[in-house]
Each structure stands twice: as structure tokens, then as C-alpha cells.
Amino acid sequence: MNTPEAACRASEGAMSIRDVGKIYDPEGVHVVALKNCSLEIAAGEFVAIVGPSGCGKSTLLNTIAGFDGLTSGEILLDGEPLATVDKDPSPGPDRVVVFQHGALFPWKTVLENVTYGPVAQGAMSEEAANKRAQEMLSRVGLNDIETSYPGQLSSGMQRRVEIIRALINNPKVLLLDEPFRAMDTVTKSASHQYLLELYDATGKTIFFITHDLEEAIFLADKVLVMTTRPGYIKKTLQVNLPRPRQYSMLASEEFLAMKAQLVEAVHEEAVKAFEAGEREMA
Amino acid sequence: MNPYIVLGLLLMAVLAVGAWQQKKKAHLYEISWGHQIRKTLTSRSFLLQLGGFVAFVVVWELTVKTFSLPWFSRLPGPWECLLEWLSPDPDYGISIYTEDYYTHIIYSTYRATTAFVLATLLGVPMGLLMGWSRKFYDYSYPLVELIRPIPPLAWVPLAILILPGDEPAVIFVTFLVAFFVTALNTLLGVESIDESYFRAARCLGADKRRLLFDVVLPGAMPFIFTGLQISMGAAWFSLVAGEMIAAQYGLGFLIWDSYSLIQYPVIVIGMATLGVIGWVSSAAVRSVGRKLMAWRERELYGS
């Protein structure tokens, strides 16, 4: 269901994460967050990472986004090294993050938020950015809230605006850090629909972190299960549900079988994480 | 003019301001003026506010005049002070009709404003820098924390020695207090900003300068304005203390001087004037803050 535009753009945004390791505070507490973590993401692929809390999902995202350096391995984006041990990554508009609790600037209007990227990079004049932002917002039916401040919007609406704020930069990869975590069921399913529509329309590579297994299967092409610390990819589940995804799929046998596999894999890790926690407490 | 007429006019002015404030709300609900004023005058919160004032004055009158309690017997009563304040021919030479009264007000206001503006111009950048640069924080914070607790009055002798004349000394002492309050609140404001905003801005391609102006400054703004309100209050109290020690004019001087000259009603006039000016200046800072932080206002009260 990719538009022709999306199909040609999907030629970029392939990522290789090779033997990535991340140790926090190597001299002191020495927390190994990631160890030999490897995964391949094809251009235009929607990948979801699941795992118990504190397993290093967010650390992996932070190293890709460029908020955190890595202690071993390398990350390549379209064959170019993005981060290595010697090269600290820096954040940039080719890999925009949508945050767990939302990070729209509360002091800027919706329109100012959306145009922030292109204007800050000097990629567009303010008028051009406004025009482009207005186009994008009206395409998803958000044009009437341009002058509102984020605080006046519902959490679902805020997240939608934040995704548009990321997409206007035409990033190679969209990094989503549990963006729908704090939402109620209804808002969440509406947000899923919205994200899927945007994905189908743009064909961007999406790296999606969650601990909601159903969400992961429903949205992604590939679900990766991460182990408890030190984190690496333990299991890869290829999701072959056709796109566009329909809600009826949630009850299909295929879906339930995949969910059962994931539940088992994640449960093992969760138990390990819990026991490790007990040991730390003792 | 007869003081009673002045009193009546003042009361009407207060009511008019109140009604005008209420009218802004009334506009939202399309209620008529008369209805709104009636509603305001009979509202529970207005009656309670009025009750507070009345109780205060009654206790004052009872303790000082009616029963003339031992420790209070030398104080002037509320009515006496009010009449003196509004009298065209005041017994002690200070009322709203005398030039001296305004000279004192202007001196104090000038000093407080100068100190406040200086403190804001230096304190906000100082706080931003401390929150912005870890190095500068390490360098300056211990020093600030050591100097800050020194009470303002302890600075007066040194200030007089260093600075030429009393005037700059009083302003300096006032400035000092306001400066620390402003700088530390600004620092707190920067520290309060969620890390995600910095990360989001960097993702979107913001450089260091943009981070400062698009994230640090607006993010710290609510704390900065809380700080400015406190700093305005602090400026007034240290100013008055300074004026009592080293000044020829000003409300602090007036209060102290009246004490020495046994002109007790003038003390109360000076104090009441300080109350009004302090309230007005805080309200001014608040309203500027509201203008600058429309986003916050709308967030709190809806569009």
C-alpha cells in the first residue's frame, strides 16, 4: 500500500547495529546495559523492540539517536558509520525521536513546533516552513489547532503533532520511544491507526520501542525481543500480516500464535530481571 | 477637601477597579454590569475578604482605643491614622496633600526600581549561565551560597565605605538581595527543564545558541518570574532597612524619623503606603509575566 513517493524514499534508512555494547560508569558501578547487540533494519522497515523494563531498549534508542555514546561495536546508517567507539554520535534531523512523555515545546504553538526543525536547520525559510507545516497538518486533519499551545491538546493530539514535527524534516529513520505508553485504550488504538496511515503513506524506517506485545505485532514488520541487562536481541519474530493492518487481525489465529511466542520469550526475561532485582536488593 | 469626601472617592475608585476586573469575566458569560456587580458584592469570597479587613481594623481599634491595653496604649488608632493620611492640613506634616509625602515615595520607588532592574539585568544571565554551564556552576555556586546568607544590613557599612555617598550604598544593598533571589530562581528554572526538550531540540537540528534562546530561556521563564516577584518584595524590605540606617529621604527614613519625633500616625501612614506600593509592584511583575507566558496561562485556564 505504499504510495509511489514512499516506495522511492524507502531506498534510504537502512540500519546495521553491529555488536553494540554500552557500559555505564565503567570505573565505578559498571552497569552493562548492552552487550553484543546486533540487528539489521531494512530501508522502510517497521521494527518494534520489546523487552522487560530496564532491559536497555531505551539505551539502544539513545545510542542511535545520538544522545549517548557506545563502548563497543558500531552503528551504520545506509552504510555510513553513524556511531563507533571513537566517534561519538550527535543527534540530527535524519533520526528524529518522538518521546515517551512527549516533548513538544509547551511555549511554542503547534505551528511553531512543527516548523522548528526546518527553520532551526536553516533548511527552509520561515514562510516555506509554515506553508509546508500547514499542508502536512491539514492532510491529517490538524489544521484547526495551528495556533493552540500543546497544553491545550489531548495527549493523543500532542503525539500526532509530535510525529508530524518529526516527519517534516524528512528523516531517514523515525525513532519512537514508547510514545503511546501513558494513553488509555481508546486513544491508543486511534493513535495506532494514525501512525499506520502515516507509515503507509511515507514508507519511513521506523524503530519503535514498547512493552506492549499486541501493539508491537499489530504495528511492526518485525518484532525483536531484547534480553534483560546486559541487553541483546534474543528473538526475532517476522510479522507477515498484510498491510494495511485491520483491527480484525487482532483476533486472528495467526496473531494469537505470534503473541503466544512473544509472551513466552518476554516472560522468561521478565522473570530473570525480577530475580536480578531481588539479588540487588538482598 | 474634606477627608471624608476623599475617603468616599477612594472607596468608589476601589469598587470601580474591582467591577472592571469582574466585567472582564462577565464579558465571557455575557452578564450585565449591574448583575455582575451585585453578584460580586454578595459573593462569598468578596464578603470574606471584606470581613478580613473589618476584623483587622476592629481588633486594632479595640486594643488601642477602646480598651487601651497596656502595651498598645501609645499607638494611634485606625481612624486617627486614616484622617491624618487624608487631611489637607495634617498635624504632623505628612498626608496625601503634602509634597513631602510624594518626595519620600519617589525616592523609595526610584531606589527600589533601580536595584530591581539592575538585579534582573545581572541576575537572570547569571542564573542562566550557572544552569547552562557546569563549569561556571562549579566555579560560582559555592561562592554565591556563602555570600547569599549574609543579611543585607551587614553590608551597609562596607557599602558606605566603598561607594561614594549614602545613595549608592542603599541601592547596592537593595540590589544585592534582589540579585541573589533572581539568580538562584533562574538557576532553579533551568534545572527544572525536562531533558527531553533539549534532546528534541538537538534532534531537530538546534545549535547551542538556539538551545539557549528556544529551550533554556522559555523553559526557565516560569521560575524566573516567580523569582522576580520574590525579588521585588525582597528589594522593598531591604530598601526600607537600608533607608532607616543611611538616607535622608524615603519611606524607611520617614518611618524611622517619625518614631524619633514621636509622630506615631506618620509611622502607620508610611507602613500602609509601603503595603500599597509593594502590592502594586508585585502585581505589575505578575502581569508582565502573564503577557510573556501566554502559553502557560492558556494551559492553566483553557483557551
Interface residues (C-beta under 8 A of the other chain):
Chain A: A65 G66 F67 S90 P91 G92 P93 R95 V96 V97 F99 H101 G102 A103 L104 F105 P106 W107 K108 T109 Y116 G117 A120 Q121 A123 S148 Y149 G151 Q152 R165 A166 N169
Chain B: D194 S196 Y197 R199 A200 A201 R202 C203 L204 G205 A206 D207 R210 D214 V215 P218 G219 M221 M293 A294 W295 R296 R298 E299 L300 G302 S303
